[in-house]
Amino acid sequence: MAPWTYPPEFLEMLTTVGLRPSGATPPALTREALNDMYRHELRRLRNRHVAGEVARVDYVDHVIALRKKYWLLTLTDAAWEKICSPGGEQHATGADPTARDR
C-alpha cells in the first residue's frame, strides 16, 4: 500500500496545473511544487501588468482568480499530511471555493 492517498478533489485540482503525485510523493513536496507554480503565475501576471497588458483595474480580479485556481494552498502542510495520510480524512477540510452546489 502506498504511504499517501490524495483525495479526488486534490488530484482533480493538481492535474489542472500538470501535477500528478503518486502515493510515494509526500504531501509537503506536492504542496511546495504547487506553491512554486502559483508564485510563478503571480510573477508572470505582475510582469504583464507592468508591461501594460493587464490594466490596473483588472489586476486584482486576476490575482483573485489565481487564488481560487490554487485553492489547495489555503491548507497548511499539516492539513495536507493529515488529509493525505492512510486512513486520513476522506475530503479536504477546506472546500473548493470555486465549486458550486451540486
C-alpha positions in Angstrom: 0.0 0.0 0.0 1.3 3.5 -0.9 2.0 5.7 2.1 0.0 8.7 0.8 -3.6 8.8 -0.5 -4.6 12.0 -2.3 -8.3 12.7 -2.2 -10.1 13.0 -5.6 -10.6 16.8 -5.2 -6.9 17.2 -4.6 -6.0 15.2 -7.7 -8.5 17.0 -9.8 -7.1 20.4 -8.9 -3.4 19.2 -9.2 -3.9 17.7 -12.6 -5.3 21.0 -13.9 -1.8 22.5 -13.4 0.1 19.4 -14.5 0.9 17.8 -11.2 0.3 14.1 -10.7 1.6 13.0 -7.4 1.9 9.3 -6.7 1.3 7.5 -3.5 5.0 7.8 -2.8 5.0 11.6 -3.2 5.0 13.3 0.2 2.2 16.0 0.5 4.7 18.6 1.6 6.7 18.1 -1.7 3.5 18.3 -3.7 2.4 21.5 -1.9 5.8 23.0 -2.4 5.7 22.4 -6.1 2.1 23.8 -6.3 3.3 26.9 -4.4 6.2 27.4 -6.8 3.7 27.2 -9.7 1.4 29.8 -8.0 4.3 32.2 -7.4 5.5 31.8 -11.0 2.0 32.7 -12.2 1.8 35.7 -9.9 5.2 36.9 -11.2 4.0 36.5 -14.8 0.8 38.4 -14.0 2.8 41.2 -12.4 5.1 41.4 -15.4 2.1 41.5 -17.7 0.7 44.3 -15.6 4.0 46.3 -15.7 4.2 45.8 -19.4 0.7 47.3 -19.8 -1.0 44.0 -20.9 -3.2 43.9 -17.7 -4.9 47.1 -16.7 -4.6 48.3 -13.1 -8.4 48.0 -12.6 -8.3 44.3 -13.7 -5.2 43.3 -11.8 -7.0 42.5 -8.5 -9.5 40.3 -10.3 -6.7 38.3 -12.0 -5.0 37.8 -8.6 -8.3 36.6 -7.1 -8.8 34.2 -10.0 -5.3 32.8 -9.3 -6.1 32.4 -5.6 -9.2 30.4 -6.5 -7.3 28.3 -9.0 -4.8 27.4 -6.3 -7.3 26.9 -3.5 -5.3 23.9 -2.1 -2.7 26.3 -0.9 -5.2 27.6 1.7 -4.5 24.3 3.6 -1.4 24.1 5.8 1.3 21.4 5.4 -0.1 19.7 8.5 -3.6 19.6 7.0 -2.2 18.1 3.7 -0.4 15.5 5.7 -3.5 14.6 7.8 -5.8 14.5 4.8 -3.4 12.5 2.6 -2.3 10.0 5.2 -3.6 6.5 5.0 -7.0 6.5 6.8 -6.9 10.3 6.8 -9.9 12.5 6.2 -11.9 11.5 3.1 -12.3 15.0 1.9 -10.5 18.3 2.2 -11.5 20.3 5.2 -11.4 23.5 3.1 -14.0 23.1 0.3 -13.1 24.3 -3.1 -14.3 27.9 -3.1 -14.9 27.8 -6.9 -17.2 24.8 -6.6 -21.0 25.3 -6.9 -23.6 23.4 -5.0 -24.1 20.1 -6.7 
